[in-house]
Amino acid sequence: MPKLASHAAPLIELLSLAHTPDGCILEVELTGDSGYSRRTLAVDDYTYAQILALEPFGDTRVRLSLYPKWDPFQNTYFSSLVKIGESLRETLHFACSAAFAERLRELRAPQAQVEPLAEATVAAVSAETAGKARPRAAQRAYKLQPFALRSLLFALLIAVFLLRMDGGWFGGSAEAHKETAAYAKPVPAAALTVAAPTQHAVLLKSGPASPPELPAQLQPSASPAAAEPAEPPVKVIDLPADHYEYGLPEGYVALSFDDGPSRYTKDIVDVLVQHGVAANFLFVGQNAQKHPQETAYARAQGMPVGSHSWDHSDLTRGSAESSRANLAKASAALKQLTGAPVTVFRPPYGAINDTLARTAEEQHLKVLLWNRDPEDWKADNKEQILDYFHHTDASGGIYLLHEKSLTLQALPEIIEYLQKQGLKFAVFQ
């Protein structure tokens, strides 16, 4: 069965923005396995204004995320960009149109191409951006023009000749080249999006499982012929407390459900229990207050309940004090409804920075991200969800799912498919 390449999607660097007579333009550089190319990408006025409001340029490089999301609370799509400097890495989120979100998803294809615009439009882009400060990545792109390249080679030959005569003439220029090369060094792919973290293996818990306590049907059964009890069908894994970028070991898989509780919570829990597996539920605090019975039910059936913040807001945009209050309020509400302390936190949108990470650690919360996203929230039918599972290497996968009707319909087949692959299910604490 075909598998998805782990690094198939190109990287997109934003070079400039322009408003031309033909519309709004993003100038980007696509970098993939076969090299890179500079393109112009048409964008709607709304998305253009949202990106422009972030003031993305300056003495930084700017990478666009390829993973747009739907925000059910704000009723809009959003995406993000990463500003990268010598001592800066900042993720900024912006609202965007459905058309822009779809365009980003298309660009994730291994052989994605952006059609170049007409020469008149490209000329308008150059006129629009002339005289303005451009990011270094854009300056670097222009240096690769044939004339500039020939001039550079000629200058290098002269420099080598002069250096042989007197090694001290161009010490300053050598340092400048060294600085430029360091700045142009490719940035790790993990820095580009919040939905695809760098992989680090987490430690499997070797001792007896502590909370969450699995229900009887998920506990190991003693075998008269064996000296040791059989391995439980669900492995409890301790999340690392010192970082939040990780993946599961080979042979394991984990399901997790965001944005609940909801009217689907009980049915999802029942399907999991009927199949002898468990999953992490990341509940929004204010939703838990609206669905107290569903919240308690998930925990009573042995499902670990974690926090997804109080109100599903981007906690990297506010102060440390507001984030601290938000997390504390959500944890208190969930503990009151489940009777168990909250130890796992998934940041809304996967947006996290060092400040939020420290805030979570202060409240004894361990961060749980993901590395597999079926995008079930936008599926038109359950077959679209199942297709993702069938064409993705599931081993080591932490799946991001949502409490939706189609997800519930697909869940039995998802579990059965993963079980047929011989994978062991895991939950986190």
Secondary structure, 3 states (H helix, E strand, C coil): CCCCCCCCCCEEEEEEEEEECCEEEEEEEEEECCEEEEEEEEECHHHHHHHHHCCCCCCCEEEECCCCEEECCCCEEEEEEEEECCCCEEEEEEEECHHHHHHHHHHCCCCCCCCCCCHHHHHHHHHHHCCCCCCHHHHHHHHCCHHHHHHHHHHHHHHHHHHHHCCCCCHHHHHHHHHHHHHCCCCCHHHCCCCCCCCCECCECCCCCCCCCCCHHHCCCCCCCCCCCCCCCEEEECCCCCCCCCECCCCEEEEEEEEECCCCHHHHHHHHHHCCCCCEEEECHHHHHHCHHHHHHHHHCCCCEEECCCCCCCCCCCCHHHHHHHHHHHHHHHHHHHCCCCCEECCHHHCCCHHHHHHHHHCCCEECCCCECCCHHHCCCHHHHHHHHHCCCCCCEEEEEECCHHHHHHHHHHHHHHHHCCCEEEEEC
